[in-house]
Amino acid sequence: MKDPKIVDYKNLKKLIPKLTGKKVLVGGCFDILHIGHVCFLKAAKEQGDILIIALESDEFIRKNKKREPFHTQSARAEILSCLKIVDVVVLLPSFNSYDNYLKLVEIIKPDVVAITKDDPQIENKKRQVNKVGAILKIVTPHINNITSSSMLIKKLAKFFF
């Protein structure tokens, strides 16, 4: 049976009206869950009642991170859904434009979009929250390369190759 916390993007419109409380939206790959992710998600959850994760596709990781995902999107969703602070994990298709992300935000209508300091998409996210009347909130400092999934993969590779 599929985890009820995990929803495919195409089914998101059906779910959103059922969610009550202050909605907090975060996005990312969360490829190898690490302490930086956990601190970020905990701080984001403190901003509201419902924590929604927009989970990037495997294609996004290949294109933007220039590597193969360590875990598939469905595996990453399963891992995230096990965290009690996570209420919804949205499986994103491979988005290719700002408009795709804007539509996501318009469907969810979050009260807060939580980000890390120095988020590379901060300007786009400012425009998105302004469109839906949400607040953009920096909840943690930037996750440095020491704890990034990409850095962890490089460190692990040294043990095996």
Residue pairs with C-beta under 8 A, 6 or more apart in sequence:
3 77
3 78
3 81
5 81
5 86
5 87
5 88
5 89
6 77
6 78
6 81
6 88
6 89
6 91
7 15
7 88
7 89
7 90
7 91
8 90
8 91
9 90
9 91
9 92
9 93
9 104
12 90
12 104
12 107
12 108
13 107
15 88
16 107
16 108
16 109
19 50
19 52
19 87
19 88
20 49
20 50
21 48
21 49
21 50
22 47
22 48
22 49
22 50
22 111
22 112
23 48
23 49
23 50
23 52
23 108
23 109
23 110
23 111
23 112
24 44
24 45
24 47
24 48
24 49
24 50
24 51
24 52
24 110
24 111
24 112
24 113
24 114
25 52
25 54
25 105
25 108
25 110
25 112
25 113
25 114
25 134
26 40
26 41
26 44
26 51
26 52
26 53
26 54
26 113
26 114
26 115
27 53
27 54
27 55
27 56
27 92
27 101
28 37
28 53
28 54
28 55
28 56
29 55
29 56
29 60
29 61
29 65
29 69
29 76
29 149
30 37
30 53
30 55
30 76
30 79
30 80
30 149
31 61
31 65
31 69
31 70
31 71
31 76
31 149
31 153
32 70
32 71
32 149
32 152
32 153
33 76
33 79
33 80
34 147
34 148
34 149
34 152
35 147
36 140
36 143
36 144
36 147
36 148
37 143
38 83
39 140
40 114
40 116
40 139
40 140
40 143
41 51
41 53
41 83
41 85
41 86
42 85
43 114
43 139
43 140
44 51
44 112
44 114
44 139
45 51
45 85
45 86
46 139
47 112
47 114
47 137
47 139
48 111
48 112
50 87
50 88
51 85
51 86
51 87
51 88
52 87
52 88
52 89
52 90
52 108
52 110
53 80
53 86
53 88
53 89
53 90
54 90
54 92
54 104
55 73
55 76
55 77
55 80
55 89
55 90
55 91
55 92
56 73
56 92
57 73
57 91
57 92
57 93
57 94
57 95
58 69
58 72
58 73
59 94
60 92
60 94
60 95
61 67
61 68
61 69
62 68
62 69
63 94
65 150
67 150
67 153
69 76
70 149
70 153
71 79
73 91
74 91
77 89
77 91
80 86
80 89
81 89
90 104
90 108
92 104
95 101
95 104
98 124
101 124
101 128
102 127
102 128
102 131
105 113
105 128
105 129
105 131
105 132
105 134
106 131
106 132
109 132
109 134
110 129
110 132
110 134
111 134
111 135
112 134
112 135
112 136
112 137
113 125
113 128
113 129
113 134
113 135
113 136
113 137
114 137
114 138
114 139
115 121
115 122
115 125
115 136
115 137
115 138
115 139
116 138
116 139
116 140
116 141
116 142
116 143
117 138
117 140
117 141
117 142
118 142
119 125
119 138
119 142
122 136
125 136
126 136
128 134
129 135
129 136
145 151
